[in-house]
Amino acid sequence: MDHLNKTQLVLLAILVSFVSSISTGIVMIKLTENSPQPITQTINRVIEKTIERVAPEKSTSIVTKIVKEEELIVSAIEKNSGNVVKIKTDVDLEKNNPGTLLGYGFVFSGSDKLVVTDLNLVADKDIPYAIEFSNGTTVKAERVYGSESGVAIMKFSESAGDKIPEFNNSSLTSDKSVKVGQTVVGIADTVSTGLISGVIFEKDNPMATSTPSGEAEKTHISAIKTNITSIEETGWPLINLEGEVVGVAIWKDKARFVIPGSYIGKAISASKTIQSTAKTQ
């Protein structure tokens, strides 16, 4: 080997390594074929572990789900449509007289039998009213509270024969979540989509005009304007794409507005207080 140069020595070493590898592989195969099963399983496990360590890690991908506005609208309608009711008068349940449609309302609390509507529809507290549910069942109802904001709270009665449907829990939005340009849906016999076109603020403190720092005084929303005009009656709920009740449609100053959820919440609380007081007397 003294006559070989450096290049020839390197090539010779590679050849010897290659032949040794092939020989080792052949010997291992023969030993595996002729070895008992426990030894074969151990060898296979060693090979599998080696492959796992050498193999590159699998890359993970993030899947982003795009929810269309149409899907949100459909979901919001499905959540609230069963709570919408018809406010009627001159109903004769015994003679199957359907009565006269005054407008709409929505069940705020099925357990308390409370319905929110426009005070203008039930201005006369002594007139007998009736409520027709989404499944066609009609029951008697009375007005239990009317607020200065124009929100009325009614309570319906039920008997053993009344087929009262199941209601979803209504949730009210806060003033902070009401934004001009926000997509909203009005639900009555038909549904109509639109936008919040404006808001009307009412001063929390009419006597104060500014704070010491010169900033405008704190205000809250007293009414909401929308471009929904296809529903002629009032009392129906206005909902957002999350299925929350933004407000109730009413007539006020010869125009239609939506009274926000903050006023509805106050009216509900006042009506429950009145009913609790009446029970204790």
MIFIPA-612698 format. One record per residue: x, y, z of N, C-alpha, C, CB in turn; residue in one letter. Coordinates in steps of 0.1 Angstrom, whole numbers, padded with zeros to 4 digits, always signed. Glycine has a CB too. Layout:
N
XYZXYZXYZXYZa ...
// end
This chain:
281
+0008-0012+0000+0000+0000+0000+0008+0013+0000-0009+0000+0012m +0022+0011+0000+0031+0022+0001+0031+0030-0012+0045+0018+0004d +0027+0023-0023+0028+0029-0036+0015+0037-0039+0030+0019-0047h +0005+0037-0030-0008+0044-0032-0006+0058-0027-0020+0037-0025l -0012+0068-0035-0012+0082-0030-0024+0084-0021-0012+0091-0043n -0025+0097-0017-0035+0100-0007-0049+0098-0013-0034+0115-0002k -0051+0102-0025-0065+0101-0031-0069+0087-0032-0065+0108-0045t -0059+0078-0036-0063+0064-0037-0065+0058-0024-0051+0057-0044q -0058+0062-0013-0061+0057+0000-0075+0061+0005-0050+0062+0010l -0079+0073+0002-0093+0077+0006-0103+0069-0001-0095+0092+0003v -0102+0067-0014-0111+0059-0022-0112+0044-0017-0108+0059-0036l -0100+0039-0013-0100+0026-0008-0107+0025+0005-0085+0021-0006l -0106+0035+0014-0112+0035+0027-0128+0035+0025-0108+0047+0036a -0132+0043+0015-0147+0044+0012-0152+0031+0007-0150+0055+0002i -0144+0024-0001-0148+0011-0007-0149+0001+0004-0138+0007-0017l -0139+0001+0013-0140-0009+0024-0152-0006+0033-0126-0008+0033v -0155+0006+0036-0166+0010+0045-0179+0005+0038-0167+0025+0048s -0180+0007+0025-0192+0004+0018-0195-0011+0018-0192+0008+0003f -0184-0019+0016-0185-0034+0016-0188-0039+0030-0171-0040+0011v -0182-0032+0040-0185-0036+0054-0200-0034+0057-0176-0028+0064s -0205-0022+0053-0219-0019+0055-0229-0029+0049-0223-0005+0050s -0225-0033+0036-0234-0043+0030-0233-0056+0037-0230-0045+0015i -0221-0060+0041-0219-0073+0048-0227-0073+0061-0204-0076+0050s -0226-0062+0068-0233-0061+0081-0248-0062+0079-0229-0048+0088t -0253-0055+0069-0267-0056+0066-0272-0070+0063-0271-0047+0055g -0264-0077+0055-0267-0091+0051-0267-0100+0064-0258-0097+0041i -0257-0098+0072-0256-0106+0084-0268-0103+0093-0243-0103+0092v -0272-0090+0095-0283-0087+0104-0296-0093+0099-0285-0071+0104m -0298-0093+0085-0311-0099+0080-0311-0113+0083-0311-0096+0064i -0300-0120+0081-0299-0135+0083-0302-0138+0098-0286-0140+0079k -0296-0130+0107-0298-0132+0121-0312-0129+0125-0288-0123+0129l -0318-0119+0119-0332-0116+0122-0342-0127+0118-0337-0103+0116t -0339-0132+0106-0348-0143+0101-0347-0155+0109-0344-0146+0086e -0335-0158+0114-0332-0171+0122-0333-0169+0137-0319-0176+0118n -0336-0157+0141-0336-0154+0156-0350-0157+0161-0332-0140+0159s -0351-0160+0174-0364-0162+0181-0373-0149+0180-0363-0166+0195p -0386-0151+0181-0395-0139+0180-0392-0128+0190-0409-0144+0181q -0390-0130+0203-0387-0119+0212-0375-0110+0208-0384-0124+0226p -0365-0117+0203-0353-0109+0198-0356-0100+0186-0341-0118+0195i -0364-0106+0177-0369-0099+0165-0377-0087+0168-0377-0109+0156t -0386-0088+0178-0394-0077+0182-0386-0066+0188-0405-0081+0192q -0376-0069+0196-0367-0059+0202-0359-0052+0191-0357-0066+0211t -0354-0059+0181-0347-0052+0170-0356-0043+0162-0341-0063+0160i -0368-0047+0159-0378-0039+0152-0381-0026+0160-0391-0047+0149n -0383-0027+0173-0386-0016+0181-0374-0006+0181-0388-0020+0196r -0362-0011+0181-0350-0002+0180-0350+0005+0167-0337-0010+0182v -0353-0002+0156-0353+0004+0143-0364+0015+0142-0355-0006+0132i -0376+0012+0148-0387+0022+0147-0384+0034+0155-0400+0015+0153e -0378+0033+0167-0374+0045+0175-0364+0053+0168-0369+0040+0189k -0355+0046+0161-0344+0054+0153-0351+0062+0142-0334+0044+0148t -0360+0056+0135-0367+0063+0124-0375+0075+0130-0377+0053+0117i -0382+0073+0141-0389+0084+0147-0380+0096+0150-0396+0079+0159e -0368+0093+0155-0359+0104+0159-0353+0111+0147-0348+0099+0168r -0351+0104+0137-0345+0110+0125-0356+0117+0116-0339+0099+0116v -0368+0112+0116-0379+0118+0108-0382+0133+0113-0392+0110+0109a -0383+0142+0104-0386+0156+0107-0400+0157+0114-0386+0165+0095p -0402+0167+0122-0415+0169+0129-0425+0174+0119-0413+0180+0140e -0437+0170+0121-0448+0174+0113-0452+0189+0115-0461+0165+0115k -0454+0196+0105-0458+0210+0106-0472+0211+0109-0454+0218+0093s -0476+0221+0118-0490+0223+0122-0495+0235+0114-0491+0225+0137t -0508+0234+0110-0514+0245+0102-0526+0251+0110-0519+0240+0089s -0528+0264+0110-0539+0270+0117-0550+0273+0107-0534+0284+0123i -0562+0267+0110-0574+0269+0101-0582+0280+0107-0582+0255+0101v -0584+0290+0098-0592+0302+0102-0606+0300+0096-0586+0315+0097t -0617+0300+0105-0630+0299+0100-0636+0313+0098-0639+0290+0110k -0641+0315+0086-0647+0328+0083-0662+0327+0084-0643+0332+0068i -0668+0335+0093-0683+0334+0095-0689+0346+0087-0686+0336+0111v -0698+0343+0078-0704+0353+0070-0715+0360+0078-0710+0346+0058k -0717+0373+0074-0728+0381+0081-0741+0374+0080-0728+0395+0075e -0744+0368+0068-0756+0361+0066-0759+0350+0077-0757+0355+0052e -0749+0343+0080-0750+0332+0090-0753+0338+0104-0737+0324+0091e -0747+0349+0107-0750+0356+0120-0764+0361+0121-0740+0367+0122l -0769+0366+0110-0783+0371+0109-0793+0360+0111-0785+0379+0096i -0790+0349+0104-0799+0337+0105-0799+0332+0120-0795+0326+0095v -0787+0331+0126-0786+0326+0139-0794+0335+0149-0772+0325+0143s -0792+0349+0147-0798+0358+0156-0814+0357+0155-0794+0372+0153a -0819+0356+0143-0833+0355+0141-0839+0342+0147-0836+0355+0126i -0832+0331+0145-0836+0318+0151-0837+0319+0166-0827+0307+0147e -0827+0326+0172-0827+0327+0187-0839+0335+0192-0814+0334+0191k -0844+0345+0185-0853+0355+0190-0867+0354+0184-0848+0368+0188n -0869+0347+0173-0882+0347+0166-0893+0341+0174-0881+0340+0153s -0889+0330+0182-0899+0324+0190-0904+0332+0202-0894+0311+0195g -0897+0343+0205-0901+0351+0216-0910+0363+0212-0889+0357+0223n -0911+0365+0199-0920+0376+0194-0934+0372+0195-0916+0380+0180v -0943+0381+0200-0957+0379+0201-0965+0390+0195-0961+0377+0216v -0978+0387+0193-0987+0397+0187-0996+0402+0199-0997+0391+0176k -0997+0416+0200-1005+0422+0210-1019+0425+0203-0999+0435+0215i -1030+0420+0210-1043+0421+0204-1053+0426+0214-1048+0407+0198k -1065+0430+0209-1076+0434+0217-1089+0429+0210-1077+0449+0219t -1100+0430+0218-1113+0425+0213-1112+0410+0209-1117+0433+0200d -1104+0403+0217-1103+0388+0214-1114+0381+0223-1089+0383+0218v -1121+0372+0216-1131+0363+0223-1126+0349+0222-1145+0366+0218d -1119+0344+0232-1114+0330+0230-1125+0320+0229-1105+0327+0242l -1136+0322+0236-1147+0312+0236-1154+0311+0222-1157+0315+0247e -1155+0323+0215-1161+0323+0202-1151+0322+0191-1169+0336+0201k -1138+0320+0194-1127+0319+0184-1126+0332+0176-1130+0308+0175n -1129+0343+0183-1127+0356+0176-1112+0360+0177-1136+0367+0182n -1105+0362+0166-1091+0364+0166-1088+0378+0171-1085+0362+0153p -1097+0388+0171-1095+0401+0176-1088+0410+0166-1087+0400+0189g -1083+0421+0171-1076+0431+0163-1062+0432+0167-1083+0445+0165t -1053+0432+0157-1039+0433+0159-1035+0448+0162-1031+0428+0147l -1029+0450+0174-1024+0463+0178-1009+0465+0174-1026+0465+0192l -1002+0455+0176-0987+0456+0173-0980+0443+0178-0981+0468+0179g -0968+0445+0182-0960+0433+0186-0953+0436+0199-0949+0430+0175y -0948+0425+0204-0940+0426+0217-0931+0414+0217-0949+0426+0229g -0923+0412+0227-0915+0400+0228-0914+0396+0243-0900+0403+0223f -0914+0383+0245-0913+0377+0258-0899+0379+0263-0916+0362+0258v -0898+0387+0274-0885+0389+0281-0881+0378+0291-0885+0403+0287f -0891+0374+0298-0890+0363+0308-0901+0354+0308-0888+0369+0322s -0899+0342+0302-0910+0332+0302-0914+0327+0315-0906+0320+0293g -0905+0326+0325-0908+0321+0338-0917+0332+0346-0895+0318+0346s -0914+0345+0343-0922+0355+0350-0934+0359+0341-0913+0367+0352d -0935+0354+0329-0946+0357+0320-0947+0372+0316-0960+0353+0326k -0935+0378+0314-0934+0392+0311-0931+0394+0297-0923+0398+0320l -0938+0404+0291-0937+0408+0277-0934+0423+0276-0950+0404+0269v -0925+0426+0268-0921+0440+0265-0927+0445+0252-0905+0442+0264v -0933+0457+0253-0940+0462+0241-0940+0478+0241-0954+0457+0239t -0946+0484+0231-0948+0498+0230-0959+0503+0239-0950+0503+0215d -0957+0512+0248-0967+0517+0257-0979+0523+0249-0962+0528+0266l -0977+0529+0237-0988+0534+0229-0998+0523+0225-0982+0541+0217n -0994+0511+0224-1003+0500+0220-1012+0497+0231-0995+0488+0216l -1008+0498+0243-1016+0494+0255-1018+0506+0264-1010+0482+0262v -1021+0518+0259-1022+0530+0267-1033+0529+0277-1024+0542+0258a -1044+0523+0273-1055+0522+0283-1053+0509+0291-1069+0521+0275d -1051+0511+0304-1048+0499+0312-1060+0490+0315-1042+0504+0325k -1072+0496+0313-1084+0489+0317-1089+0480+0305-1094+0498+0322d -1084+0482+0293-1089+0474+0282-1084+0460+0283-1085+0481+0269i -1092+0450+0281-1087+0436+0281-1078+0433+0268-1099+0426+0281p -1066+0428+0271-1057+0425+0260-1055+0410+0259-1044+0433+0262y -1049+0407+0248-1045+0392+0246-1032+0392+0239-1056+0385+0238a -1025+0381+0241-1012+0379+0234-1013+0366+0227-1001+0379+0245i -1008+0366+0214-1008+0354+0206-0993+0351+0204-1015+0357+0192e -0990+0338+0208-0976+0333+0207-0973+0328+0193-0974+0322+0217f -0960+0325+0190-0956+0321+0177-0962+0308+0173-0941+0319+0177s -0967+0300+0182-0973+0287+0178-0988+0288+0176-0971+0277+0189n -0994+0301+0177-1008+0303+0175-1016+0304+0187-1013+0293+0166g -1011+0300+0199-1018+0300+0211-1021+0314+0216-1011+0292+0222t -1033+0317+0220-1037+0330+0225-1041+0330+0239-1048+0336+0216t -1036+0339+0247-1039+0339+0261-1042+0354+0265-1028+0334+0270v -1049+0355+0277-1052+0369+0282-1039+0375+0287-1063+0368+0292k -1039+0389+0287-1028+0396+0292-1032+0409+0298-1017+0398+0282a -1024+0415+0307-1027+0428+0312-1014+0436+0313-1033+0427+0326e -1016+0449+0313-1004+0458+0314-1001+0460+0329-1007+0472+0307r -0989+0457+0333-0986+0459+0347-0977+0471+0349-0978+0446+0352v -0971+0476+0339-0962+0488+0341-0960+0496+0328-0948+0484+0347y -0960+0509+0328-0957+0517+0317-0947+0528+0321-0970+0524+0311g -0936+0529+0314-0926+0539+0318-0927+0552+0310-0912+0533+0316s -0921+0562+0315-0921+0575+0308-0913+0574+0295-0915+0586+0317e -0904+0565+0294-0896+0563+0282-0905+0557+0270-0885+0554+0284s -0916+0552+0273-0925+0546+0263-0925+0531+0263-0921+0551+0250g -0918+0525+0272-0918+0510+0273-0929+0505+0282-0905+0505+0278v -0937+0495+0278-0947+0489+0286-0944+0475+0289-0961+0490+0278a -0947+0470+0301-0945+0456+0305-0958+0450+0307-0936+0456+0318i -0961+0439+0300-0973+0431+0302-0970+0418+0308-0980+0430+0288m -0981+0412+0314-0980+0399+0320-0991+0391+0314-0980+0400+0335k -0988+0379+0309-0998+0370+0303-1002+0359+0313-0993+0364+0290f -1014+0355+0312-1019+0344+0321-1019+0331+0313-1034+0347+0326s -1020+0320+0320-1021+0307+0313-1029+0298+0321-1007+0302+0311e -1036+0289+0314-1044+0279+0321-1038+0265+0318-1059+0280+0317s -1044+0255+0323-1039+0241+0321-1040+0237+0306-1047+0231+0329a -1050+0243+0299-1052+0240+0285-1043+0248+0275-1066+0241+0281g -1037+0258+0280-1029+0267+0271-1016+0260+0268-1026+0280+0278d -1013+0260+0255-1000+0254+0250-0990+0265+0249-1002+0246+0237k -0984+0268+0260-0974+0279+0260-0960+0273+0254-0972+0285+0274i -0955+0280+0244-0942+0275+0238-0930+0277+0248-0939+0281+0225p -0919+0271+0244-0907+0274+0252-0900+0287+0246-0897+0262+0250e -0894+0294+0256-0888+0307+0252-0874+0307+0255-0895+0319+0259f -0866+0314+0246-0852+0316+0249-0850+0328+0259-0844+0318+0236n -0840+0328+0266-0837+0339+0275-0833+0351+0267-0826+0335+0286n -0839+0362+0270-0835+0375+0263-0824+0382+0270-0848+0384+0262s -0814+0386+0263-0803+0394+0269-0803+0408+0262-0790+0387+0266s -0801+0418+0271-0801+0432+0266-0787+0437+0264-0809+0441+0276l -0786+0446+0254-0773+0452+0251-0771+0464+0261-0772+0456+0237t -0759+0469+0262-0756+0481+0270-0755+0492+0260-0743+0479+0278s -0755+0505+0265-0754+0516+0257-0740+0516+0250-0755+0529+0265d -0730+0511+0256-0716+0511+0250-0715+0503+0238-0706+0506+0261k -0724+0492+0237-0723+0483+0225-0731+0488+0213-0727+0470+0229s -0739+0499+0215-0747+0505+0204-0738+0514+0196-0759+0512+0209v -0736+0511+0183-0728+0519+0174-0735+0523+0161-0715+0511+0171k -0733+0535+0157-0739+0540+0145-0733+0532+0133-0737+0555+0143v -0741+0527+0124-0736+0518+0113-0737+0504+0116-0722+0522+0110g -0741+0500+0128-0741+0486+0132-0753+0479+0125-0743+0485+0148q -0751+0467+0121-0761+0459+0115-0771+0454+0125-0756+0447+0106t -0784+0456+0123-0794+0452+0132-0806+0445+0124-0800+0464+0141v -0814+0438+0132-0826+0431+0126-0838+0434+0134-0823+0416+0125v -0849+0437+0127-0862+0439+0133-0871+0427+0131-0869+0452+0128g -0877+0421+0141-0885+0409+0140-0899+0411+0143-0879+0398+0148i -0908+0409+0134-0923+0409+0136-0929+0397+0129-0929+0423+0131a -0939+0399+0121-0944+0388+0113-0934+0385+0102-0958+0391+0107d -0927+0396+0098-0916+0394+0089-0904+0400+0095-0919+0402+0075t -0892+0397+0089-0880+0403+0095-0874+0413+0085-0869+0391+0098v -0867+0422+0090-0861+0433+0082-0847+0436+0087-0870+0445+0081s -0837+0436+0079-0824+0440+0083-0821+0455+0079-0813+0431+0077t -0813+0461+0087-0809+0475+0085-0797+0479+0093-0821+0484+0088g -0796+0492+0095-0784+0497+0102-0789+0507+0113-0775+0504+0092l -0782+0509+0123-0784+0519+0133-0779+0532+0126-0777+0517+0146i -0789+0541+0123-0785+0553+0115-0782+0565+0124-0797+0557+0106s -0786+0564+0137-0782+0575+0146-0787+0572+0160-0789+0588+0142g -0782+0579+0170-0786+0578+0184-0789+0592+0190-0775+0571+0192v -0798+0592+0200-0801+0604+0207-0797+0603+0221-0817+0607+0206i -0789+0613+0225-0784+0612+0239-0793+0621+0248-0770+0617+0239f -0793+0616+0261-0800+0624+0271-0790+0627+0282-0813+0616+0276e -0790+0639+0287-0780+0643+0297-0784+0636+0311-0780+0658+0299k -0774+0630+0317-0775+0624+0330-0779+0635+0340-0763+0616+0334d -0772+0647+0339-0774+0658+0348-0778+0670+0341-0761+0660+0357n -0791+0673+0339-0795+0684+0331-0790+0698+0336-0810+0685+0330p -0786+0698+0349-0782+0711+0355-0768+0714+0352-0784+0711+0370m -0760+0704+0349-0746+0706+0346-0743+0707+0331-0737+0695+0352a -0735+0716+0327-0732+0718+0313-0718+0713+0309-0733+0732+0309t -0709+0713+0319-0695+0708+0316-0689+0704+0329-0687+0718+0309s -0678+0696+0328-0671+0692+0340-0660+0702+0343-0664+0678+0338t -0653+0702+0355-0643+0712+0357-0632+0712+0347-0637+0709+0371p -0629+0701+0341-0619+0700+0331-0623+0705+0317-0614+0686+0329s -0636+0709+0316-0641+0714+0303-0647+0704+0294-0630+0722+0297g -0646+0691+0298-0652+0681+0290-0667+0681+0291-0646+0667+0294e -0673+0675+0280-0688+0674+0280-0693+0665+0291-0693+0670+0266a -0704+0668+0297-0709+0660+0307-0713+0646+0302-0721+0666+0314e -0714+0637+0312-0717+0623+0308-0731+0622+0303-0715+0614+0321k -0733+0614+0293-0747+0613+0287-0749+0598+0285-0748+0621+0274t -0762+0595+0282-0765+0581+0279-0775+0581+0268-0771+0573+0291h -0777+0570+0261-0786+0569+0249-0800+0568+0254-0782+0557+0240i -0809+0577+0249-0823+0576+0252-0831+0571+0241-0828+0590+0256s -0826+0571+0229-0834+0566+0217-0824+0562+0206-0844+0576+0212a -0828+0553+0197-0820+0548+0186-0828+0550+0173-0815+0533+0188i -0821+0555+0163-0827+0556+0150-0822+0544+0141-0825+0569+0144k -0831+0539+0133-0827+0529+0123-0833+0532+0109-0831+0514+0127t -0828+0526+0099-0834+0528+0086-0844+0517+0082-0823+0528+0075n -0848+0509+0092-0858+0499+0090-0872+0505+0089-0858+0488+0101i -0879+0505+0078-0892+0511+0076-0902+0501+0071-0890+0523+0066t -0898+0489+0068-0908+0480+0062-0918+0474+0072-0900+0468+0055s -0915+0475+0085-0925+0470+0095-0933+0482+0100-0917+0463+0107i -0946+0482+0097-0954+0493+0100-0957+0495+0114-0967+0493+0091e -0960+0483+0121-0964+0484+0135-0952+0486+0144-0971+0471+0139e -0954+0487+0157-0944+0489+0167-0944+0478+0177-0944+0503+0174t -0935+0479+0187-0935+0469+0198-0925+0457+0195-0949+0463+0200g -0920+0457+0183-0911+0445+0179-0897+0448+0184-0911+0443+0164w -0890+0437+0187-0876+0439+0192-0866+0442+0180-0872+0426+0199p -0856+0450+0183-0845+0452+0174-0833+0444+0180-0841+0467+0173l -0827+0436+0172-0816+0427+0178-0803+0429+0170-0820+0412+0177i -0792+0426+0176-0779+0427+0169-0775+0413+0164-0768+0433+0178n -0763+0412+0158-0759+0400+0152-0755+0389+0162-0748+0402+0142l -0754+0393+0175-0751+0384+0185-0764+0378+0191-0742+0390+0196e -0775+0383+0186-0788+0378+0191-0793+0385+0204-0787+0364+0194g -0786+0396+0207-0790+0404+0219-0800+0415+0215-0778+0411+0225e -0809+0418+0224-0820+0428+0222-0814+0442+0223-0832+0426+0231v -0813+0449+0212-0808+0463+0213-0819+0472+0218-0804+0468+0199v -0832+0470+0215-0842+0478+0220-0856+0474+0215-0840+0493+0217g -0866+0482+0218-0880+0479+0214-0885+0491+0206-0889+0476+0226v -0891+0489+0194-0896+0499+0186-0909+0506+0191-0899+0494+0171a -0909+0519+0192-0921+0526+0197-0924+0538+0189-0919+0530+0212i -0936+0544+0190-0940+0556+0184-0937+0567+0195-0954+0557+0179w -0930+0578+0191-0927+0589+0200-0926+0602+0192-0914+0586+0208k -0934+0611+0197-0934+0624+0190-0937+0623+0175-0921+0632+0192d -0947+0615+0172-0951+0612+0158-0940+0607+0149-0956+0625+0152k -0931+0600+0155-0920+0593+0148-0917+0580+0155-0907+0602+0147a -0911+0571+0147-0907+0558+0153-0893+0558+0157-0910+0547+0143r -0891+0554+0170-0877+0552+0175-0876+0539+0182-0874+0564+0186f -0864+0535+0186-0861+0523+0193-0856+0527+0207-0851+0514+0186v -0863+0523+0217-0859+0526+0231-0848+0515+0235-0871+0526+0241i -0837+0520+0239-0826+0510+0241-0828+0501+0253-0813+0518+0244p -0819+0490+0254-0820+0480+0264-0819+0485+0278-0810+0470+0261g -0812+0496+0280-0810+0501+0294-0824+0505+0300-0800+0513+0294s -0832+0511+0292-0846+0515+0296-0855+0503+0298-0852+0525+0286y -0853+0493+0290-0861+0481+0291-0858+0474+0304-0858+0471+0279i -0845+0473+0307-0841+0467+0320-0847+0474+0332-0826+0467+0321g -0847+0488+0332-0853+0495+0343-0868+0493+0344-0851+0510+0341k -0875+0492+0332-0889+0489+0332-0892+0475+0338-0895+0491+0318a -0884+0466+0334-0886+0452+0339-0885+0452+0354-0876+0442+0333i -0874+0458+0359-0872+0459+0374-0883+0466+0381-0859+0466+0377s -0888+0477+0376-0899+0484+0382-0912+0475+0382-0902+0497+0374a -0915+0468+0371-0927+0460+0371-0926+0448+0381-0929+0454+0357s -0914+0443+0383-0913+0432+0393-0915+0437+0407-0899+0425+0392k -0910+0450+0409-0912+0456+0422-0927+0458+0425-0904+0469+0423t -0934+0463+0415-0948+0465+0417-0956+0452+0420-0954+0472+0404i -0952+0442+0413-0959+0429+0415-0956+0423+0429-0955+0419+0404q -0944+0425+0433-0940+0420+0446-0947+0428+0457-0925+0421+0449s -0949+0441+0455-0956+0449+0465-0970+0445+0466-0955+0464+0461t -0976+0442+0454-0990+0439+0453-0993+0425+0460-0995+0438+0439a -0983+0416+0460-0985+0403+0466-0985+0404+0481-0975+0394+0461k -0977+0414+0486-0975+0415+0501-0987+0423+0507-0962+0422+0504t -0995+0430+0499-1006+0438+0505-1018+0429+0507-1009+0450+0495q 
// end
